[in-house]
Amino acid sequence: MCHWRRVQNTYKVCGHAYDLPDEMIQCDNRYCKFSSTHPSTCVPPGCMNSCWQYRQFPQQYNPRIDAICPRCIQAGRIP
């Protein structure tokens, strides 16, 4: 099922965390109304009974990067 991916990069050296723009992850399920493979001929009311009408809960990803963040580098706060 289609879902959003939320990424927050956390930089270990300075401790700052930055959210990246949300990214839509497309599935290939023809029974998901948000999928690019969902047939254009599948319309309500039949679609509402046979196909997913909502996206899954967002996938949350929080990598811990062993570095200093880009803003600290720009500000010259390199340890």
mmJSON file of the N, C-alpha and C atoms, coordinates in Angstrom:
{"data_MODEL":{"atom_site":{
"group_PDB":["ATOM","ATOM","ATOM","ATOM","ATOM","ATOM","ATOM","ATOM","ATOM","ATOM","ATOM","ATOM","ATOM","ATOM","ATOM","ATOM","ATOM","ATOM","ATOM","ATOM","ATOM","ATOM","ATOM","ATOM","ATOM","ATOM","ATOM","ATOM","ATOM","ATOM","ATOM","ATOM","ATOM","ATOM","ATOM","ATOM","ATOM","ATOM","ATOM","ATOM","ATOM","ATOM","ATOM","ATOM","ATOM","ATOM","ATOM","ATOM","ATOM","ATOM","ATOM","ATOM","ATOM","ATOM","ATOM","ATOM","ATOM","ATOM","ATOM","ATOM","ATOM","ATOM","ATOM","ATOM","ATOM","ATOM","ATOM","ATOM","ATOM","ATOM","ATOM","ATOM","ATOM","ATOM","ATOM","ATOM","ATOM","ATOM","ATOM","ATOM","ATOM","ATOM","ATOM","ATOM","ATOM","ATOM","ATOM","ATOM","ATOM","ATOM","ATOM","ATOM","ATOM","ATOM","ATOM","ATOM","ATOM","ATOM","ATOM","ATOM","ATOM","ATOM","ATOM","ATOM","ATOM","ATOM","ATOM","ATOM","ATOM","ATOM","ATOM","ATOM","ATOM","ATOM","ATOM","ATOM","ATOM","ATOM","ATOM","ATOM","ATOM","ATOM","ATOM","ATOM","ATOM","ATOM","ATOM","ATOM","ATOM","ATOM","ATOM","ATOM","ATOM","ATOM","ATOM","ATOM","ATOM","ATOM","ATOM","ATOM","ATOM","ATOM","ATOM","ATOM","ATOM","ATOM","ATOM","ATOM","ATOM","ATOM","ATOM","ATOM","ATOM","ATOM","ATOM","ATOM","ATOM","ATOM","ATOM","ATOM","ATOM","ATOM","ATOM","ATOM","ATOM","ATOM","ATOM","ATOM","ATOM","ATOM","ATOM","ATOM","ATOM","ATOM","ATOM","ATOM","ATOM","ATOM","ATOM","ATOM","ATOM","ATOM","ATOM","ATOM","ATOM","ATOM","ATOM","ATOM","ATOM","ATOM","ATOM","ATOM","ATOM","ATOM","ATOM","ATOM","ATOM","ATOM","ATOM","ATOM","ATOM","ATOM","ATOM","ATOM","ATOM","ATOM","ATOM","ATOM","ATOM","ATOM","ATOM","ATOM","ATOM","ATOM","ATOM","ATOM","ATOM","ATOM","ATOM","ATOM","ATOM","ATOM","ATOM","ATOM","ATOM","ATOM","ATOM","ATOM","ATOM","ATOM","ATOM","ATOM","ATOM","ATOM","ATOM","ATOM","ATOM"],
"id":[1,2,3,4,5,6,7,8,9,10,11,12,13,14,15,16,17,18,19,20,21,22,23,24,25,26,27,28,29,30,31,32,33,34,35,36,37,38,39,40,41,42,43,44,45,46,47,48,49,50,51,52,53,54,55,56,57,58,59,60,61,62,63,64,65,66,67,68,69,70,71,72,73,74,75,76,77,78,79,80,81,82,83,84,85,86,87,88,89,90,91,92,93,94,95,96,97,98,99,100,101,102,103,104,105,106,107,108,109,110,111,112,113,114,115,116,117,118,119,120,121,122,123,124,125,126,127,128,129,130,131,132,133,134,135,136,137,138,139,140,141,142,143,144,145,146,147,148,149,150,151,152,153,154,155,156,157,158,159,160,161,162,163,164,165,166,167,168,169,170,171,172,173,174,175,176,177,178,179,180,181,182,183,184,185,186,187,188,189,190,191,192,193,194,195,196,197,198,199,200,201,202,203,204,205,206,207,208,209,210,211,212,213,214,215,216,217,218,219,220,221,222,223,224,225,226,227,228,229,230,231,232,233,234,235,236,237],
"type_symbol":["N","C","C","N","C","C","N","C","C","N","C","C","N","C","C","N","C","C","N","C","C","N","C","C","N","C","C","N","C","C","N","C","C","N","C","C","N","C","C","N","C","C","N","C","C","N","C","C","N","C","C","N","C","C","N","C","C","N","C","C","N","C","C","N","C","C","N","C","C","N","C","C","N","C","C","N","C","C","N","C","C","N","C","C","N","C","C","N","C","C","N","C","C","N","C","C","N","C","C","N","C","C","N","C","C","N","C","C","N","C","C","N","C","C","N","C","C","N","C","C","N","C","C","N","C","C","N","C","C","N","C","C","N","C","C","N","C","C","N","C","C","N","C","C","N","C","C","N","C","C","N","C","C","N","C","C","N","C","C","N","C","C","N","C","C","N","C","C","N","C","C","N","C","C","N","C","C","N","C","C","N","C","C","N","C","C","N","C","C","N","C","C","N","C","C","N","C","C","N","C","C","N","C","C","N","C","C","N","C","C","N","C","C","N","C","C","N","C","C","N","C","C","N","C","C","N","C","C","N","C","C","N","C","C","N","C","C"],
"label_atom_id":["N","CA","C","N","CA","C","N","CA","C","N","CA","C","N","CA","C","N","CA","C","N","CA","C","N","CA","C","N","CA","C","N","CA","C","N","CA","C","N","CA","C","N","CA","C","N","CA","C","N","CA","C","N","CA","C","N","CA","C","N","CA","C","N","CA","C","N","CA","C","N","CA","C","N","CA","C","N","CA","C","N","CA","C","N","CA","C","N","CA","C","N","CA","C","N","CA","C","N","CA","C","N","CA","C","N","CA","C","N","CA","C","N","CA","C","N","CA","C","N","CA","C","N","CA","C","N","CA","C","N","CA","C","N","CA","C","N","CA","C","N","CA","C","N","CA","C","N","CA","C","N","CA","C","N","CA","C","N","CA","C","N","CA","C","N","CA","C","N","CA","C","N","CA","C","N","CA","C","N","CA","C","N","CA","C","N","CA","C","N","CA","C","N","CA","C","N","CA","C","N","CA","C","N","CA","C","N","CA","C","N","CA","C","N","CA","C","N","CA","C","N","CA","C","N","CA","C","N","CA","C","N","CA","C","N","CA","C","N","CA","C","N","CA","C","N","CA","C","N","CA","C","N","CA","C","N","CA","C","N","CA","C","N","CA","C","N","CA","C","N","CA","C","N","CA","C"],
"label_alt_id":[null,null,null,null,null,null,null,null,null,null,null,null,null,null,null,null,null,null,null,null,null,null,null,null,null,null,null,null,null,null,null,null,null,null,null,null,null,null,null,null,null,null,null,null,null,null,null,null,null,null,null,null,null,null,null,null,null,null,null,null,null,null,null,null,null,null,null,null,null,null,null,null,null,null,null,null,null,null,null,null,null,null,null,null,null,null,null,null,null,null,null,null,null,null,null,null,null,null,null,null,null,null,null,null,null,null,null,null,null,null,null,null,null,null,null,null,null,null,null,null,null,null,null,null,null,null,null,null,null,null,null,null,null,null,null,null,null,null,null,null,null,null,null,null,null,null,null,null,null,null,null,null,null,null,null,null,null,null,null,null,null,null,null,null,null,null,null,null,null,null,null,null,null,null,null,null,null,null,null,null,null,null,null,null,null,null,null,null,null,null,null,null,null,null,null,null,null,null,null,null,null,null,null,null,null,null,null,null,null,null,null,null,null,null,null,null,null,null,null,null,null,null,null,null,null,null,null,null,null,null,null,null,null,null,null,null,null],
"label_comp_id":["MET","MET","MET","CYS","CYS","CYS","HIS","HIS","HIS","TRP","TRP","TRP","ARG","ARG","ARG","ARG","ARG","ARG","VAL","VAL","VAL","GLN","GLN","GLN","ASN","ASN","ASN","THR","THR","THR","TYR","TYR","TYR","LYS","LYS","LYS","VAL","VAL","VAL","CYS","CYS","CYS","GLY","GLY","GLY","HIS","HIS","HIS","ALA","ALA","ALA","TYR","TYR","TYR","ASP","ASP","ASP","LEU","LEU","LEU","PRO","PRO","PRO","ASP","ASP","ASP","GLU","GLU","GLU","MET","MET","MET","ILE","ILE","ILE","GLN","GLN","GLN","CYS","CYS","CYS","ASP","ASP","ASP","ASN","ASN","ASN","ARG","ARG","ARG","TYR","TYR","TYR","CYS","CYS","CYS","LYS","LYS","LYS","PHE","PHE","PHE","SER","SER","SER","SER","SER","SER","THR","THR","THR","HIS","HIS","HIS","PRO","PRO","PRO","SER","SER","SER","THR","THR","THR","CYS","CYS","CYS","VAL","VAL","VAL","PRO","PRO","PRO","PRO","PRO","PRO","GLY","GLY","GLY","CYS","CYS","CYS","MET","MET","MET","ASN","ASN","ASN","SER","SER","SER","CYS","CYS","CYS","TRP","TRP","TRP","GLN","GLN","GLN","TYR","TYR","TYR","ARG","ARG","ARG","GLN","GLN","GLN","PHE","PHE","PHE","PRO","PRO","PRO","GLN","GLN","GLN","GLN","GLN","GLN","TYR","TYR","TYR","ASN","ASN","ASN","PRO","PRO","PRO","ARG","ARG","ARG","ILE","ILE","ILE","ASP","ASP","ASP","ALA","ALA","ALA","ILE","ILE","ILE","CYS","CYS","CYS","PRO","PRO","PRO","ARG","ARG","ARG","CYS","CYS","CYS","ILE","ILE","ILE","GLN","GLN","GLN","ALA","ALA","ALA","GLY","GLY","GLY","ARG","ARG","ARG","ILE","ILE","ILE","PRO","PRO","PRO"],
"label_asym_id":["A","A","A","A","A","A","A","A","A","A","A","A","A","A","A","A","A","A","A","A","A","A","A","A","A","A","A","A","A","A","A","A","A","A","A","A","A","A","A","A","A","A","A","A","A","A","A","A","A","A","A","A","A","A","A","A","A","A","A","A","A","A","A","A","A","A","A","A","A","A","A","A","A","A","A","A","A","A","A","A","A","A","A","A","A","A","A","A","A","A","A","A","A","A","A","A","A","A","A","A","A","A","A","A","A","A","A","A","A","A","A","A","A","A","A","A","A","A","A","A","A","A","A","A","A","A","A","A","A","A","A","A","A","A","A","A","A","A","A","A","A","A","A","A","A","A","A","A","A","A","A","A","A","A","A","A","A","A","A","A","A","A","A","A","A","A","A","A","A","A","A","A","A","A","A","A","A","A","A","A","A","A","A","A","A","A","A","A","A","A","A","A","A","A","A","A","A","A","A","A","A","A","A","A","A","A","A","A","A","A","A","A","A","A","A","A","A","A","A","A","A","A","A","A","A","A","A","A","A","A","A","A","A","A","A","A","A"],
"label_entity_id":["1","1","1","1","1","1","1","1","1","1","1","1","1","1","1","1","1","1","1","1","1","1","1","1","1","1","1","1","1","1","1","1","1","1","1","1","1","1","1","1","1","1","1","1","1","1","1","1","1","1","1","1","1","1","1","1","1","1","1","1","1","1","1","1","1","1","1","1","1","1","1","1","1","1","1","1","1","1","1","1","1","1","1","1","1","1","1","1","1","1","1","1","1","1","1","1","1","1","1","1","1","1","1","1","1","1","1","1","1","1","1","1","1","1","1","1","1","1","1","1","1","1","1","1","1","1","1","1","1","1","1","1","1","1","1","1","1","1","1","1","1","1","1","1","1","1","1","1","1","1","1","1","1","1","1","1","1","1","1","1","1","1","1","1","1","1","1","1","1","1","1","1","1","1","1","1","1","1","1","1","1","1","1","1","1","1","1","1","1","1","1","1","1","1","1","1","1","1","1","1","1","1","1","1","1","1","1","1","1","1","1","1","1","1","1","1","1","1","1","1","1","1","1","1","1","1","1","1","1","1","1","1","1","1","1","1","1"],
"label_seq_id":[1,1,1,2,2,2,3,3,3,4,4,4,5,5,5,6,6,6,7,7,7,8,8,8,9,9,9,10,10,10,11,11,11,12,12,12,13,13,13,14,14,14,15,15,15,16,16,16,17,17,17,18,18,18,19,19,19,20,20,20,21,21,21,22,22,22,23,23,23,24,24,24,25,25,25,26,26,26,27,27,27,28,28,28,29,29,29,30,30,30,31,31,31,32,32,32,33,33,33,34,34,34,35,35,35,36,36,36,37,37,37,38,38,38,39,39,39,40,40,40,41,41,41,42,42,42,43,43,43,44,44,44,45,45,45,46,46,46,47,47,47,48,48,48,49,49,49,50,50,50,51,51,51,52,52,52,53,53,53,54,54,54,55,55,55,56,56,56,57,57,57,58,58,58,59,59,59,60,60,60,61,61,61,62,62,62,63,63,63,64,64,64,65,65,65,66,66,66,67,67,67,68,68,68,69,69,69,70,70,70,71,71,71,72,72,72,73,73,73,74,74,74,75,75,75,76,76,76,77,77,77,78,78,78,79,79,79],
"pdbx_PDB_ins_code":[null,null,null,null,null,null,null,null,null,null,null,null,null,null,null,null,null,null,null,null,null,null,null,null,null,null,null,null,null,null,null,null,null,null,null,null,null,null,null,null,null,null,null,null,null,null,null,null,null,null,null,null,null,null,null,null,null,null,null,null,null,null,null,null,null,null,null,null,null,null,null,null,null,null,null,null,null,null,null,null,null,null,null,null,null,null,null,null,null,null,null,null,null,null,null,null,null,null,null,null,null,null,null,null,null,null,null,null,null,null,null,null,null,null,null,null,null,null,null,null,null,null,null,null,null,null,null,null,null,null,null,null,null,null,null,null,null,null,null,null,null,null,null,null,null,null,null,null,null,null,null,null,null,null,null,null,null,null,null,null,null,null,null,null,null,null,null,null,null,null,null,null,null,null,null,null,null,null,null,null,null,null,null,null,null,null,null,null,null,null,null,null,null,null,null,null,null,null,null,null,null,null,null,null,null,null,null,null,null,null,null,null,null,null,null,null,null,null,null,null,null,null,null,null,null,null,null,null,null,null,null,null,null,null,null,null,null],
"Cartn_x":[0.838,0.0,0.89,0.456,1.221,1.327,2.459,2.648,3.676,3.703,4.704,5.916,7.079,8.302,8.786,8.961,9.465,10.87,11.817,13.215,13.691,14.332,14.969,16.414,17.342,18.768,19.24,19.87,20.443,21.956,22.639,24.101,24.695,25.469,26.015,26.989,27.827,28.893,28.325,27.357,26.814,25.455,24.794,23.511,22.301,22.498,21.372,20.614,19.312,18.457,17.694,17.589,16.904,15.937,14.709,13.699,13.881,13.864,13.895,12.45,12.232,10.858,10.268,8.981,8.305,8.33,8.45,8.531,7.41,6.677,5.612,6.218,5.964,6.423,5.229,5.349,4.269,4.355,3.221,3.182,2.746,2.779,2.341,1.05,0.306,-0.919,-2.078,-2.657,-3.766,-5.003,-5.047,-6.189,-5.964,-4.933,-4.67,-5.054,-6.008,-6.483,-5.438,-4.346,-3.285,-2.166,-2.198,-1.143,-1.263,-0.121,-0.129,-0.676,-0.754,-1.291,-2.792,-3.4,-4.844,-5.578,-6.472,-7.144,-8.024,-7.987,-8.805,-10.291,-10.595,-11.99,-12.584,-11.753,-12.222,-12.71,-14.016,-14.615,-15.642,-15.996,-17.028,-18.35,-19.174,-19.045,-18.25,-18.03,-17.302,-15.906,-15.206,-13.834,-13.774,-14.782,-14.789,-14.926,-15.487,-15.665,-14.505,-13.743,-12.703,-11.275,-11.096,-9.745,-9.447,-8.148,-7.718,-8.058,-8.655,-9.082,-8.223,-7.184,-6.315,-4.887,-3.954,-2.538,-2.167,-1.124,-0.614,-0.022,0.196,0.867,2.246,2.694,4.0,5.157,6.055,7.288,8.201,8.743,9.621,11.031,11.968,13.361,14.234,15.092,15.924,17.373,18.118,19.524,20.351,21.29,22.222,23.544,23.884,25.041,26.227,27.32,28.518,29.308,28.739,29.36,28.753,29.243,28.693,27.678,26.636,25.583,26.058,25.386,25.777,25.742,24.796,24.72,25.9,26.329,27.507,28.765,28.844,29.991,29.989,28.805,28.696,29.087,28.723,29.012,30.453,31.19,32.594,32.798,31.791,31.895,32.393,33.497,34.064,34.956,34.656,35.462,36.869],
"Cartn_y":[-1.173,0.0,1.246,2.29,3.536,4.162,4.804,5.446,6.563,7.405,8.467,7.957,8.465,8.161,9.47,9.452,10.612,10.306,11.166,10.956,12.132,11.808,12.824,12.395,13.166,12.882,13.482,12.668,13.135,13.019,14.124,14.179,13.996,12.929,12.566,13.594,14.185,15.068,16.332,16.973,18.228,18.044,16.907,16.632,17.229,17.908,18.504,17.451,17.698,16.81,17.648,17.14,17.852,16.923,17.418,16.67,16.915,15.849,15.955,16.05,16.54,16.581,15.171,15.057,13.767,13.273,11.958,11.344,10.323,10.385,9.424,8.159,7.029,5.73,5.057,4.833,4.231,2.705,2.068,0.604,0.206,-1.053,-1.558,-2.36,-2.089,-2.834,-2.205,-2.954,-2.412,-2.146,-2.677,-2.454,-1.297,-0.52,0.698,1.878,2.695,3.764,4.848,4.872,5.861,5.352,4.079,3.46,3.846,3.919,4.208,3.026,1.844,0.674,0.486,1.365,1.294,1.642,0.771,1.022,2.278,3.067,4.285,3.95,2.719,2.289,1.877,1.781,1.4,2.672,2.828,4.052,3.697,4.675,4.427,4.071,3.302,2.773,1.474,0.81,-0.466,-0.341,0.727,0.943,1.031,1.639,1.816,0.48,-0.51,-1.827,-2.772,-2.536,-3.495,-2.978,-1.656,-1.093,-0.318,-0.241,0.54,2.001,2.654,4.046,4.995,4.474,5.308,4.801,5.662,5.272,4.651,3.833,3.254,4.34,3.996,4.896,5.219,6.47,6.84,6.013,5.637,4.97,6.046,5.803,6.787,6.224,7.011,6.577,7.65,7.266,8.238,7.758,7.991,7.58,8.457,7.842,8.558,8.652,9.857,10.083,10.507,9.782,10.061,11.198,12.399,13.573,14.826,15.971,17.254,17.679,18.383,18.743,19.812,19.898,20.88,22.33,22.671,24.054,24.397,23.455,23.696,23.833,23.044,23.151,24.526,24.976,26.293,27.409,27.252,28.279,28.204,27.204,27.066,26.433,25.72,25.044,23.612,23.453,22.123,21.766,20.643,20.262,19.813],
"Cartn_z":[0.0,0.0,0.0,-0.671,-0.727,0.664,0.907,2.21,2.097,3.091,3.175,3.927,3.593,4.343,4.956,6.274,6.996,7.488,7.106,7.47,8.312,9.427,10.261,10.471,9.899,10.07,11.386,12.223,13.482,13.377,13.641,13.538,14.93,15.103,16.415,16.972,16.132,16.612,17.242,16.584,17.116,17.793,17.551,18.191,17.489,16.37,15.66,14.858,14.705,13.916,12.9,11.692,10.618,9.908,9.727,8.986,7.494,6.726,5.274,4.776,3.564,3.034,2.968,3.304,3.22,1.779,1.632,0.308,0.174,-0.935,-1.186,-1.787,-1.145,-1.633,-2.309,-3.608,-4.384,-4.337,-4.181,-4.254,-5.665,-5.954,-7.261,-7.129,-6.068,-5.808,-6.581,-7.483,-8.282,-7.43,-6.211,-5.324,-4.349,-4.572,-3.79,-4.68,-4.253,-5.138,-5.395,-4.611,-4.793,-5.708,-6.05,-6.858,-8.328,-8.995,-10.431,-11.235,-10.627,-11.324,-11.077,-10.28,-10.029,-11.325,-11.79,-13.07,-13.022,-14.077,-14.133,-14.25,-14.619,-14.739,-13.396,-12.375,-11.038,-10.334,-10.239,-9.694,-8.619,-7.765,-6.754,-7.438,-6.802,-5.441,-5.361,-6.505,-6.49,-5.925,-6.286,-5.822,-4.296,-3.711,-2.25,-1.523,-2.195,-1.585,-1.851,-2.937,-3.31,-3.142,-2.99,-2.991,-1.71,-1.377,-0.215,-0.454,0.54,0.408,1.234,1.841,2.678,2.568,2.938,2.915,4.256,4.241,5.479,6.358,7.633,8.558,7.995,8.121,7.547,8.108,7.219,7.626,8.199,9.385,10.007,10.063,9.57,9.439,10.06,11.016,11.725,11.768,10.664,10.672,11.603,12.295,13.171,12.408,12.003,11.144,11.994,11.876,12.671,12.018,12.078,11.459,12.077,11.629,12.043,10.977,11.371,10.424,9.438,8.292,7.271,7.769,8.632,9.132,10.026,10.845,11.693,10.836,9.776,8.867,8.205,7.759,7.13,8.095,9.365,10.368,10.864,10.399,10.791,12.149,12.642,13.946,13.774,13.134,12.899,14.081,14.747,15.931,15.581],
"occupancy":[1.0,1.0,1.0,1.0,1.0,1.0,1.0,1.0,1.0,1.0,1.0,1.0,1.0,1.0,1.0,1.0,1.0,1.0,1.0,1.0,1.0,1.0,1.0,1.0,1.0,1.0,1.0,1.0,1.0,1.0,1.0,1.0,1.0,1.0,1.0,1.0,1.0,1.0,1.0,1.0,1.0,1.0,1.0,1.0,1.0,1.0,1.0,1.0,1.0,1.0,1.0,1.0,1.0,1.0,1.0,1.0,1.0,1.0,1.0,1.0,1.0,1.0,1.0,1.0,1.0,1.0,1.0,1.0,1.0,1.0,1.0,1.0,1.0,1.0,1.0,1.0,1.0,1.0,1.0,1.0,1.0,1.0,1.0,1.0,1.0,1.0,1.0,1.0,1.0,1.0,1.0,1.0,1.0,1.0,1.0,1.0,1.0,1.0,1.0,1.0,1.0,1.0,1.0,1.0,1.0,1.0,1.0,1.0,1.0,1.0,1.0,1.0,1.0,1.0,1.0,1.0,1.0,1.0,1.0,1.0,1.0,1.0,1.0,1.0,1.0,1.0,1.0,1.0,1.0,1.0,1.0,1.0,1.0,1.0,1.0,1.0,1.0,1.0,1.0,1.0,1.0,1.0,1.0,1.0,1.0,1.0,1.0,1.0,1.0,1.0,1.0,1.0,1.0,1.0,1.0,1.0,1.0,1.0,1.0,1.0,1.0,1.0,1.0,1.0,1.0,1.0,1.0,1.0,1.0,1.0,1.0,1.0,1.0,1.0,1.0,1.0,1.0,1.0,1.0,1.0,1.0,1.0,1.0,1.0,1.0,1.0,1.0,1.0,1.0,1.0,1.0,1.0,1.0,1.0,1.0,1.0,1.0,1.0,1.0,1.0,1.0,1.0,1.0,1.0,1.0,1.0,1.0,1.0,1.0,1.0,1.0,1.0,1.0,1.0,1.0,1.0,1.0,1.0,1.0,1.0,1.0,1.0,1.0,1.0,1.0,1.0,1.0,1.0,1.0,1.0,1.0,1.0,1.0,1.0,1.0,1.0,1.0],
"B_iso_or_equiv":[0.0,0.0,0.0,0.0,0.0,0.0,0.0,0.0,0.0,0.0,0.0,0.0,0.0,0.0,0.0,0.0,0.0,0.0,0.0,0.0,0.0,0.0,0.0,0.0,0.0,0.0,0.0,0.0,0.0,0.0,0.0,0.0,0.0,0.0,0.0,0.0,0.0,0.0,0.0,0.0,0.0,0.0,0.0,0.0,0.0,0.0,0.0,0.0,0.0,0.0,0.0,0.0,0.0,0.0,0.0,0.0,0.0,0.0,0.0,0.0,0.0,0.0,0.0,0.0,0.0,0.0,0.0,0.0,0.0,0.0,0.0,0.0,0.0,0.0,0.0,0.0,0.0,0.0,0.0,0.0,0.0,0.0,0.0,0.0,0.0,0.0,0.0,0.0,0.0,0.0,0.0,0.0,0.0,0.0,0.0,0.0,0.0,0.0,0.0,0.0,0.0,0.0,0.0,0.0,0.0,0.0,0.0,0.0,0.0,0.0,0.0,0.0,0.0,0.0,0.0,0.0,0.0,0.0,0.0,0.0,0.0,0.0,0.0,0.0,0.0,0.0,0.0,0.0,0.0,0.0,0.0,0.0,0.0,0.0,0.0,0.0,0.0,0.0,0.0,0.0,0.0,0.0,0.0,0.0,0.0,0.0,0.0,0.0,0.0,0.0,0.0,0.0,0.0,0.0,0.0,0.0,0.0,0.0,0.0,0.0,0.0,0.0,0.0,0.0,0.0,0.0,0.0,0.0,0.0,0.0,0.0,0.0,0.0,0.0,0.0,0.0,0.0,0.0,0.0,0.0,0.0,0.0,0.0,0.0,0.0,0.0,0.0,0.0,0.0,0.0,0.0,0.0,0.0,0.0,0.0,0.0,0.0,0.0,0.0,0.0,0.0,0.0,0.0,0.0,0.0,0.0,0.0,0.0,0.0,0.0,0.0,0.0,0.0,0.0,0.0,0.0,0.0,0.0,0.0,0.0,0.0,0.0,0.0,0.0,0.0,0.0,0.0,0.0,0.0,0.0,0.0,0.0,0.0,0.0,0.0,0.0,0.0],
"pdbx_formal_charge":[null,null,null,null,null,null,null,null,null,null,null,null,null,null,null,null,null,null,null,null,null,null,null,null,null,null,null,null,null,null,null,null,null,null,null,null,null,null,null,null,null,null,null,null,null,null,null,null,null,null,null,null,null,null,null,null,null,null,null,null,null,null,null,null,null,null,null,null,null,null,null,null,null,null,null,null,null,null,null,null,null,null,null,null,null,null,null,null,null,null,null,null,null,null,null,null,null,null,null,null,null,null,null,null,null,null,null,null,null,null,null,null,null,null,null,null,null,null,null,null,null,null,null,null,null,null,null,null,null,null,null,null,null,null,null,null,null,null,null,null,null,null,null,null,null,null,null,null,null,null,null,null,null,null,null,null,null,null,null,null,null,null,null,null,null,null,null,null,null,null,null,null,null,null,null,null,null,null,null,null,null,null,null,null,null,null,null,null,null,null,null,null,null,null,null,null,null,null,null,null,null,null,null,null,null,null,null,null,null,null,null,null,null,null,null,null,null,null,null,null,null,null,null,null,null,null,null,null,null,null,null,null,null,null,null,null,null],
"auth_seq_id":[1,1,1,2,2,2,3,3,3,4,4,4,5,5,5,6,6,6,7,7,7,8,8,8,9,9,9,10,10,10,11,11,11,12,12,12,13,13,13,14,14,14,15,15,15,16,16,16,17,17,17,18,18,18,19,19,19,20,20,20,21,21,21,22,22,22,23,23,23,24,24,24,25,25,25,26,26,26,27,27,27,28,28,28,29,29,29,30,30,30,31,31,31,32,32,32,33,33,33,34,34,34,35,35,35,36,36,36,37,37,37,38,38,38,39,39,39,40,40,40,41,41,41,42,42,42,43,43,43,44,44,44,45,45,45,46,46,46,47,47,47,48,48,48,49,49,49,50,50,50,51,51,51,52,52,52,53,53,53,54,54,54,55,55,55,56,56,56,57,57,57,58,58,58,59,59,59,60,60,60,61,61,61,62,62,62,63,63,63,64,64,64,65,65,65,66,66,66,67,67,67,68,68,68,69,69,69,70,70,70,71,71,71,72,72,72,73,73,73,74,74,74,75,75,75,76,76,76,77,77,77,78,78,78,79,79,79],
"auth_comp_id":["MET","MET","MET","CYS","CYS","CYS","HIS","HIS","HIS","TRP","TRP","TRP","ARG","ARG","ARG","ARG","ARG","ARG","VAL","VAL","VAL","GLN","GLN","GLN","ASN","ASN","ASN","THR","THR","THR","TYR","TYR","TYR","LYS","LYS","LYS","VAL","VAL","VAL","CYS","CYS","CYS","GLY","GLY","GLY","HIS","HIS","HIS","ALA","ALA","ALA","TYR","TYR","TYR","ASP","ASP","ASP","LEU","LEU","LEU","PRO","PRO","PRO","ASP","ASP","ASP","GLU","GLU","GLU","MET","MET","MET","ILE","ILE","ILE","GLN","GLN","GLN","CYS","CYS","CYS","ASP","ASP","ASP","ASN","ASN","ASN","ARG","ARG","ARG","TYR","TYR","TYR","CYS","CYS","CYS","LYS","LYS","LYS","PHE","PHE","PHE","SER","SER","SER","SER","SER","SER","THR","THR","THR","HIS","HIS","HIS","PRO","PRO","PRO","SER","SER","SER","THR","THR","THR","CYS","CYS","CYS","VAL","VAL","VAL","PRO","PRO","PRO","PRO","PRO","PRO","GLY","GLY","GLY","CYS","CYS","CYS","MET","MET","MET","ASN","ASN","ASN","SER","SER","SER","CYS","CYS","CYS","TRP","TRP","TRP","GLN","GLN","GLN","TYR","TYR","TYR","ARG","ARG","ARG","GLN","GLN","GLN","PHE","PHE","PHE","PRO","PRO","PRO","GLN","GLN","GLN","GLN","GLN","GLN","TYR","TYR","TYR","ASN","ASN","ASN","PRO","PRO","PRO","ARG","ARG","ARG","ILE","ILE","ILE","ASP","ASP","ASP","ALA","ALA","ALA","ILE","ILE","ILE","CYS","CYS","CYS","PRO","PRO","PRO","ARG","ARG","ARG","CYS","CYS","CYS","ILE","ILE","ILE","GLN","GLN","GLN","ALA","ALA","ALA","GLY","GLY","GLY","ARG","ARG","ARG","ILE","ILE","ILE","PRO","PRO","PRO"],
"auth_asym_id":["A","A","A","A","A","A","A","A","A","A","A","A","A","A","A","A","A","A","A","A","A","A","A","A","A","A","A","A","A","A","A","A","A","A","A","A","A","A","A","A","A","A","A","A","A","A","A","A","A","A","A","A","A","A","A","A","A","A","A","A","A","A","A","A","A","A","A","A","A","A","A","A","A","A","A","A","A","A","A","A","A","A","A","A","A","A","A","A","A","A","A","A","A","A","A","A","A","A","A","A","A","A","A","A","A","A","A","A","A","A","A","A","A","A","A","A","A","A","A","A","A","A","A","A","A","A","A","A","A","A","A","A","A","A","A","A","A","A","A","A","A","A","A","A","A","A","A","A","A","A","A","A","A","A","A","A","A","A","A","A","A","A","A","A","A","A","A","A","A","A","A","A","A","A","A","A","A","A","A","A","A","A","A","A","A","A","A","A","A","A","A","A","A","A","A","A","A","A","A","A","A","A","A","A","A","A","A","A","A","A","A","A","A","A","A","A","A","A","A","A","A","A","A","A","A","A","A","A","A","A","A","A","A","A","A","A","A"],
"auth_atom_id":["N","CA","C","N","CA","C","N","CA","C","N","CA","C","N","CA","C","N","CA","C","N","CA","C","N","CA","C","N","CA","C","N","CA","C","N","CA","C","N","CA","C","N","CA","C","N","CA","C","N","CA","C","N","CA","C","N","CA","C","N","CA","C","N","CA","C","N","CA","C","N","CA","C","N","CA","C","N","CA","C","N","CA","C","N","CA","C","N","CA","C","N","CA","C","N","CA","C","N","CA","C","N","CA","C","N","CA","C","N","CA","C","N","CA","C","N","CA","C","N","CA","C","N","CA","C","N","CA","C","N","CA","C","N","CA","C","N","CA","C","N","CA","C","N","CA","C","N","CA","C","N","CA","C","N","CA","C","N","CA","C","N","CA","C","N","CA","C","N","CA","C","N","CA","C","N","CA","C","N","CA","C","N","CA","C","N","CA","C","N","CA","C","N","CA","C","N","CA","C","N","CA","C","N","CA","C","N","CA","C","N","CA","C","N","CA","C","N","CA","C","N","CA","C","N","CA","C","N","CA","C","N","CA","C","N","CA","C","N","CA","C","N","CA","C","N","CA","C","N","CA","C","N","CA","C","N","CA","C","N","CA","C","N","CA","C","N","CA","C","N","CA","C","N","CA","C"],
"pdbx_PDB_model_num":[1,1,1,1,1,1,1,1,1,1,1,1,1,1,1,1,1,1,1,1,1,1,1,1,1,1,1,1,1,1,1,1,1,1,1,1,1,1,1,1,1,1,1,1,1,1,1,1,1,1,1,1,1,1,1,1,1,1,1,1,1,1,1,1,1,1,1,1,1,1,1,1,1,1,1,1,1,1,1,1,1,1,1,1,1,1,1,1,1,1,1,1,1,1,1,1,1,1,1,1,1,1,1,1,1,1,1,1,1,1,1,1,1,1,1,1,1,1,1,1,1,1,1,1,1,1,1,1,1,1,1,1,1,1,1,1,1,1,1,1,1,1,1,1,1,1,1,1,1,1,1,1,1,1,1,1,1,1,1,1,1,1,1,1,1,1,1,1,1,1,1,1,1,1,1,1,1,1,1,1,1,1,1,1,1,1,1,1,1,1,1,1,1,1,1,1,1,1,1,1,1,1,1,1,1,1,1,1,1,1,1,1,1,1,1,1,1,1,1,1,1,1,1,1,1,1,1,1,1,1,1,1,1,1,1,1,1]
}}}
